């Protein structure tokens, strides 16, 4: 007997439980399926990067919170201060670069 494994929705990236038998669902809901269909009909690229954007935005927010703590005077344990700050800044730059690349692929938001 095979064990069910979760797969992600092709539109929003949410986790979908995979059935033990049969074909796995591509979309988590009828709304996601319809949104994907409308996007394909309009010639838009697939929305898969949306899940990547959410994950990267959450990581960026967590890093910003940690940087705010450091700026307010909180200090990490002795010996870890320099390494922690260097890693945090490097990670923040990588996240911002990746977010910029993903948003560049999708184009700027309209200001309407």
C-alpha positions, 0 to 999 in steps of 0.5 A: 500500500502506498502512502499519500504524499502532499503536492502543491496547487499549480495556481496558488501553491497551497498543499494538496493531499495526494490520493493513495490511488489515482491521478493527483489533483493539480488545483486545490479548488475550483477557484484556482482551476478557473483562475488558471484557465482564465490566465491561460486564455489571456496568455499570461504565464503560469502563476507558479511563482506566486508561491515562491513570492509568498515564501520569499516575502515571509522570509524577508519579513522575518529578516526585517524583524530580526534586523529591527531587534538588532537595531533596537539594541538587542544583542545575540549571545557572545561569539555569535553576534558577527556571524549572525549579522553577516548571515542575516544580511547575506540572506536578506540580500539573496532574498531581495535579489530573488524577489526582484527577479521574480517581480521583474518576470511578472512585470510591475504592478499597475498603479490604477 
